[in-house]
């Protein structure tokens, strides 16, 4: 856990330095130095990478400390990709789901016109 804490601290310090450098390169680039735009882009990418890595390490530290646990494994149930794969269920009266299922209703098409169309 100590190693993770040190790595998180290093990522946060590097992120802060790169953000400060990006601000400095941005002011130089607006002043007319064309190379500063490339350094600005690199500093922004580095800052984003440091922040992302630090957040991943925070998650690992929380898991190592026992504050957050690993997700529970999924049950070994077969996955159903469509309703076609399901066997029909038989109700107590001997009818299957296909016999008793209600069909979906499709709304009637709306006709264009009416009071608002006449205005």
DOBARO-691467 format. One record per residue: x, y negated, z of N, C-alpha, C, O, CB in turn; residue in one letter. Coordinates in pm, whole numbers, plus 50000, padded with zeros to 5 digits. Atoms other than C-alpha are relative to their C-alpha. Glycine has a CB too. Layout:
XYZXYZXYZXYZXYZa ...
***
This chain:
500825011950000500005000050000500864987550000500494977249944499075000050120x 499085011549997502954977050067500494996849858500604985249820501195002850093x 499535002050137504204982349712498914993449914499214984649833500445013549938x 501095006350074500784973849570499824985450040499574976849955498705007750023x 500135013949954500604942549785501094991249941500834979849903500064999450154x 498905007750059504014931149660499784997849850500054987049798501355007150023x 500255001350144503044937849299498884989849974498964982149879499635013649939x 501095009750014499814917849343500544985950022500214976749947498855003050099x 499415013149972501774888949495500854995349883500804983649844500845000550128x 499165003450114504244889849208499154995949879499484986349810500915011949963x 500895003550112501414889448951499364986350020499254978649926498915010649983x 500645012849973499714859949120500994988549985500654978049930499385000050141x 498975010550012502954839849141500364997949853500504986649807501275003750082x 499685001250143503774847648776498854993349926499094985349836500295013949939x 501165006350063500224837948676500014984950026499794977049934498695006350054x 499965014249968500534804648857501094992749924500874981649874500214998150149x 498905006350073503894797148698499654998649852499934988349791501295008150017x 500335000650142502604805748350498894989949971498894983749865499585013949951x 501045010250018499534783848394500634986150004500304977549923498895001450108x 499305012949991501774754948503500814997549872500824986349820500934999850124x 499225001550123504034761548201499094997249881499444989349793500845012649974x 500935002350112501034762747966499524985650001499384979449896498805009750008x 500425014049991499874728848094501124990949950500864981449877499624996450146x 498855008050043503364714648041500215001149849500434991149782501275004550075x 499844998250145503664729747692498864993449924499074988349813500075014949965x 501135006550066500204716547607500204985049989499874979049886498735002950076x 499765014550008501174681047694501124996849901501074986649833500344994350140x 498945002150099504374684447489499485001849858499884994549767501185009650027x 500534997450134502444698747194499144988449953499164984849835499205013149997x 500825011550038499994669847199500864987749974500454978449905498974996950109x 499075011150023503004646647206500685000749865501304991049822501044999750107x 499434999250134504144659646867500995011249978501415013449865500644987349968x 499054988950019506474689046929499255012249949498365017450016500755003350131x 500734988950061505364716846697500365013550063499525022550064500275000349851x 499614987349937507314744646875499255002350130499085013750173501505000450026x 500694998749872505424737747195498675007449985498195013550080499774986250061x 501254992650020502244752047039500225014950013499395022050071499404996749862x 499694985649989503874786247009500245003750146499765014150193501235003749914x 499754997149858505114784547368498724999050083498555006450180501064990450055x 501285001249933501674773347480499195012849983498615017950079499224987949945x 500734987550025500104803847316500585011750077499855019750134500015003249852x 499354989149926502664827347469499764998950150499545008950218501505000149971x 500255002049857502214812047813498565003750036498325009550141500304985550040x 501404996449974498424815947787499805015049998499115020550084499084993449896x 500114985550006498704852247681500655006650122500105016150178500645005349872x 499334994549882501174859447961499214997850127499145006650213501384993850015x 500825002849881498954842548219498795009150005498445014250112499564985350001x 501164991050003495954862848107500415014350034499695021350105499334999649862x 499524986549970497994894948120500335001650149500025011950209501245003349915x 499674999349857499274887148470498745000350086498675007850183500874988150041x 501255000149923495774879348597499275013349987498755018550086499104988649954x 500654987150022494334911148442500705011150077500055019350142499965003349851x 499234989849927497134932648585499804998550150499665008550221501484999049965x 500225002249857496704916648927498645004850044498515010350154500154985350033x 501344995449963492984924148926499935015350002499275021050088498964994549903x 499964985449999493634960548836500715004950127500275014550190500725005449874x 499264996049879496164962849120499194997650127499315005250223501324992550008x 500875002449885493654947549364499015011650015498755016150126499254986449986x 500904988649995491214975249272500685012550052500105020050129499435002749863x 499254988349951493885001749331500324998650149500315008550222501295001849920x 499725002249858494784985849665498765002650085498845008750191500524985750022x 501254997649927491144986149775499685014850006499185019650108498844992449935x 500224985650000490875022649675500975007150094500595016450164500145005749859x 499014993949911494095031349859499704997150146500015005250233501404995149964x 500325003649862492875013250172498725006850047498415006550167499864984950012x 501234993349962489615032850166498794990950004497724995250046500185006350133x 501135009350001487425002150125499035003749887497825002549902500504985449983x 500794995850114486225014349785500345014649974501505018649983500284991049873x 499744985950028485815051149698499865002749851499284994849777499055009050081x 500124995950139486085069249369498545003249971497815007450060500905012249969x 501384996750033482805073849184499775015050012500685023049989499644995249859x 500344985949986481005106749246500035006649864499635000549764498615001850067x 499984993250129481525132648974498585002849953497685004950033500805013250008x 501314997450057478625138148741499655014750017500535023350016499964996149852x 500464986349987476545169448786500175007249867500155000949761498535000650047x 499814992050122477075197648538498655003849940498365015649923500825012650030x 501284997650063473635193848382500184998349850500984990149806498904990550056x 499895001850146473185197848009499444986549960498444981950014499265011349926x 500475012950049472795165447826499005002249888499185011149805501174991149952x 501034999050102469735160647611500194988249906500174976649948498555000250063x 499755010650095470345141347296498714994549940498674982949898500905004949889x 501295004850050466715138947182498895008450059499145018650124499955000449845x 501144992649948463255150547273499775013049923499045021749970498764991449994x 500154987850078463495177147003500675011650074500235023050062500604998349859x 499274989649929465955196247224499245005450120499595016050172501324994650044x 500744995649882463425198947508499035011349965498355010549863499234988250062x 501034989950025461365230747531498644994550044498594986650138500335013350076x 501315005249959457605223947550499615005550137499815017350165498935003549895x 500474995749868456185225047902498565004749987497784999249910500134988450105x 501354994750003453065245147963499314995850128499784998450238499995015549983x 500765004649884450475229748190499185011650057499075022049992499074988049962x 500774989049940448305250848426498825004549915498405016049926499504995850136x 501134996050085445455250748171500425007549875499565011649797499224987949961x 499514992850117447645267247908500354991049883500794995949779498995009949957x 499685009350107448125235947699501444995450013501954994150125499054988050000x 498635005049997451585223847606499974984850000498924978649980500815005349881x 499895014650002452825188147625499614994349864499064983349855501424995750034x 500325004950134452385185247249498504999149980498024990449907500625009249895x 501455000150015448665193047279499364988650077498344983250034499425013150045x 500645009849912447975168047558500644986249992500134976850053500045004950141x 499315012950003450385139947474499194989949921498594993149819501405001649938x 500695010650070448865106947374500924994449894502124992649915499544988950097x 499225005850108449985092847046500174985150026499274978750081499335002449863x 499815014449980451495057947053499064992249909498794996149796501474995949973x 500885008450079449175030646935500824989249932501704983149992498904993850087x 499305010250078450385007446664499064988249988497934989749941500445005449859x 500905011650009448994972246682499694996749855500534998649766500614987850070x 500425003750135447064960346380500814988049954501184979550036498474996949996x 499235011650049448924935846156499184987350014497974987249996500415002049852x 500665012949984448124899546220499914993249865500874992949788500774991050102x 500215006950126446674880545931500474985550016500244979150118498505000649957x 499545013849999448254847445846498804991049975497954994049891501124997649895x 501105009350018445894818345874499384996650133500034997950238498945005949905x 500685003549877443384807346128500014985150021500324977449929500635007150118x 500115014249970442954774146299501334992749988501394981549936499444998050139x 498705006850002446644766146331500564998849859501234989049828500995007450088x 499485000450135447464774345970499324989249916499914984049822499855013549933x 500745010050078444794750245843500484985850028500204976849949498525001150031x 499575013749967446394720246013501094995049912501554983749928500454999350141x 
***
